[in-house]
Amino acid sequence: MLSRNVYPQTRPGKWSVGLLLAVFLLLIASALIVQSGQPFNFNALFDNTWATIVSMAALAAALGAFVVGLYTTLRNQERSVAVFFTASLGGLVALFVLMQLFR
């Protein structure tokens, strides 16, 4: 049975959720940067240096959210739904990165 805690109670749990929010904001900013430079060209991500930097920052934030979410779940016994969601999305990003590295 899931706990009734939706929001995290510990400081690392709040960091994990904050990093996931940063991921979404950075991805939106990256998409806006790409579309402002070359409209309707979705293959132009690495042609634009600023979009690449923002996208890599989003990737780093997602991996950080996974690590912090996993830490706070295992070490601090955080049982909120938001931290589980954050850790699972960060884990999917980590899996995607590993699959791209070893294909």
DAVENMO-V949675 format. One record per run of one state. SS is the DSSP state (~ for helix, > for strand, _ for the rest). FROM is the first residue (numbers start at 1). TO is the last residue. If there is no record, write none. Layout:
ss=[SS & SS]
from=[FROM & FROM]
to=[TO & TO]
This chain:
ss=[_ & ~ & _ & ~ & _ & ~ & _]
from=[1 & 11 & 38 & 49 & 75 & 81 & 102]
to=[10 & 37 & 48 & 74 & 80 & 101 & 103]
